[in-house]
């Protein structure tokens, strides 16, 4: 009998693209907080989610993930990069974040994201990798170091960032500091095509740990595309940047009523 948590199904289930949680992550996160047009941000928020504040955060990440440790011995299954944008809204008097766009270069991560409400699409993400060495190629985490990050989708560059570390202590930004939501739906073509009813969801995070946060500033730009609407959320002015190594575990997700 074929089995597995996700397709493809097989007699052992070993071929499934994604096993069930818990999923464990460690990696480098470059966070950039920026201003965005309120009306544009509001147009991307689910009905009833809250009122856009005109603030947003972009994250560029380089991850290593595992279930029980085996992926660390076969890193093609463990490593990937991603970029995403989070829009801030006031929700029941408290700040909350919603994810309209996220891009990743690993199919395993894309499938895991859909299960959590992260609207992942494939993209090519690159970011400077710091090393704690005193060398021109090392880009160490210290004042004056300059870093870069880019996103391309379907051979078109959609994001570019230039970051300068200033030696200040960075802060937790985005999903590292604020409850973050996405939409989950179950579209089907069985019978009449049906997109399903999107529902808000939030991942359950445990065992969070982090290293030192390094502060700085960023020049962040979103570029136009004939399909992806990321540029509609173009940053207005410079961004505050924070760079850190973090680790955490995802144990599942919970649904949240848009009106709660």
N, C-alpha and C positions, 0 to 999 in steps of 0.2 A: 504493500500500500504506500503510494507516494506521500511524503510528509515534508514539513518544513514550516518555518515561521512566515517566510515570504517566498514567492517564486524565485527560481525554478524549484519544483518539488521533486523529490527523489526518494528511493527506498530508505536511505539513511537520514535524509534531511540536510546532509552536509553541503549540498550545492546551493542552498538558499543564499540569496544575496545578503540578507541581514538576519542575524539571530535575534532573539528577544533581549530586552534589557536585563541587567544593567549594562550600560555602555560607559566606558571610562576614557577620559580625555586629558591630555596635557599638551601645552603648547605656548606659543608666543602670540600675544594679542596687541595689536596697534589700534588704539581707540581714538577717534577724532570727533569732538563735539562741535556742532556748527548751527548757525541760524538758517532757517528755511522759511519760505513764504507760507504764512499761516493758511491761506486759502488753498494752496496747492496741497499742503499736508492734510488738511481737513478732507479733501476729496478722496484721499486714499484710505481713510479710516473707516472701519465697519460701522454701520448704523448703530447708534447707541453706545459706541465704545467710550466716547468722551470728547472733549474739546481740545483741538490742537493748540499747543503753546507757541509754536514757531521755533521749537528747539528739536534737534535731531542728533543722532550719533551714528557714525560709520565705524565698522570694525573690519580690520584686515587681519586674518589669522592664519597661522601655520600650525596644524594640529598633528598629534600622534594619538591614536585611539586603540582601544582593545576591549575584548570581552573578558576572557580569562587569562590573557597573557600571550596566547599563541601568535597573535598578529605581530607582536614585537620581534618575533623571529623571522617574519616574512613581511617586511615593511611596506611592500606594495599594497597590502591590505590595511595598513595602519595609518599611513601618512597622507595628508591632503592639505590644500589651502582653500580658503573661502573669503568672500567679501560680502557684507550685508549692511543694510541701512535700517535704523530704527527711528520711528517718529514718536515724539513725546506728546501725551495728552493728559489732561486732568480728568481722572476717572474716580467718581465718588469722593472728590476732594483731595485725591492723592495722585502723584505722577505715576503714569504707566506708559509702557512702550509697546508699539505695534510694528511688526516687520512686514513691509510691502515687497521687498526685494532681497534675495540672497542668491549668490552664485558660488559654485563649488566645482572642483576639478576631479571629484571621485564619485563613482556611481553608488558605492556603499553609503557614503555620507548623504547623497541626494535622497536615497530611499529612507534612511533614518529620519531625515528632515521632514519629509512628507508625513511621516507617522506622528510627528510632534507638532505640526502646524507651521513649520518653516517652509516657505514657498521656493524651494531650491531649484535652480536651473544650472546647467553646465556652463562653465566659463573658465578662462585661463587667468589665474591670479598669481602675481609675483610680488614679493616684498623683500627688502634688504634684511639679511640675517646677521645680527650682531654677534661678535665674539669678544670675550674679555681678554683681548691681547692689545698691546701697544704697537699697532701696525696699520698702515694706510688702508689695507684691504679688510681690516677686522670690523670697522664700524662699531667700536665699543660704546656701551651705554654711559655716556658722559657729556658734559656741556660742549656744545659745538659740533657734535656728530650729526651728520645729515643722512637721512634715510629716504627711501622711495617705495612706492607701491603702485601697482597698476592692475586693472581688470580689462579683459577683452572677451567679447561674446560674439560668436560667429564671425571671427576675424576682424571685428571692429572694436577699437578701444573705447570703453565706456567710463572709465575712471582713471585718474592719475593723481597722485599725492606726493608732496615733497615735505618732509618733516625735519625740523631742527630741534634737537634736544638742548635744553637750556640749563641743565643741572639742578632744576627744582624737583621737589617730590611730586610725582604724578598722583592722580586720584582714580578711583574706580569710576568708570563711565559706562553708560549703556546697560546691557544685560548683566553686567557685573555688579550693578548697584540698584537697579529698578526692576520691578516685576514686568516681564516681557511676554507678549501674547502673539499668536498667529492664528490662521484659519485652517481648519481641517474640514474636508468634504470627501464624499465617496462618489465620484462621477461614474456613470455606467452607460453602456450602449446596449444592454440587455433590454429588449422591448424598445421603447422610445428613448433616444438619447436624453440623459438627465444629469445635470451637473451636480446634483445632490444639494443638500442644505448646509452651507458653510457654518461651522460652529467655532467659537473662540476656544483656544486651548493654550495651556501653559505647561512647559516641561517641568518635571520634578527634579530638582538639583540637590545632590548631597555631596558630602566630603570635599567641600571647596577649600582650596589652599592657594596661596599666591606668594610670589617673591616680591621684590622691591618694584614699586611703580616709579617710572622715570617720566618727568614732565617735559613739555615742549610746545611748539606751535606747528601748525600745518597749513600748507596751501593745498586745498582739495578742490578738484573740479570733476563734474560729471559731463560726459560728452553725448551728443545726440545720436540716436539710433532710429532706423525705420520701424523697429518693433518694440524694443525695450524702452520703457518710459522713465528710466532712472533720471534722465536730465530734467524732468519736470520737478524734481526735488533738489535742484541745483543749490549748493551752498551759497550763502550770502555773506561774504567777508571771510576773514581768516578763521581757522579752527583751533581749538585747544586740543593738544595731543597728550596721550599717556601710553606708555609702553611697559609691558610686564609679561612675565611667565606665570601661567595659572594652571590649575588642574582641578577637575571635578568629575562627578559621576551623574549620569542620567538614569533614573530608575523607572521612569514612565512619564505620563502626562495626565493632566486633568482638564476637563472642559469647564468653561466659564461662561455664564449667561451674559450676553452683551449688555443687558440692562441691570446687572447686579451692582 
